[in-house]
């Protein structure tokens, strides 16, 4: 499930704070520069996941009748197909 904007901002801030606290980064610029970078990276990731969701839905739509006839759990099938689409595109969920 892709993150929303509020969740992305929260996670980006937490990541940066932990990195600073553990001494993993040394600030040469304002903390917000790093937070913006992390936030943009998470946003790109969320967009890619939404794209994968759309591709998965299109794939499932092509097999909708078969899914209904065979009484396949659509939620489980969606998750399984989403993992396969993501793997094919080199995306880690």
WOMODA-V944336 format. One record per pair of residues at least 24 apart in sequence whose C-alpha atoms are under 8 Angstrom apart, sorted by the first residue. I is the first residue (numbers start at 0). J is the second residue. D is the distance in whole Angstrom. If there is no record, write none. Layout:
# WOMODA-V944336
i->I j->J d->D
i->I j->J d->D
This chain:
# WOMODA-V944336
i->0 j->48 d->8
i->1 j->45 d->5
i->1 j->46 d->8
i->1 j->48 d->6
i->1 j->49 d->7
i->2 j->45 d->6
i->3 j->45 d->8
i->4 j->42 d->8
i->7 j->38 d->6
i->7 j->41 d->6
i->7 j->42 d->7
i->8 j->38 d->6
i->11 j->35 d->8
i->11 j->37 d->5
i->11 j->38 d->5
i->11 j->41 d->8
i->48 j->92 d->8
i->51 j->81 d->7
i->51 j->84 d->7
i->51 j->85 d->6
i->52 j->81 d->7
i->54 j->84 d->8
i->55 j->80 d->6
i->55 j->81 d->6
i->55 j->84 d->7
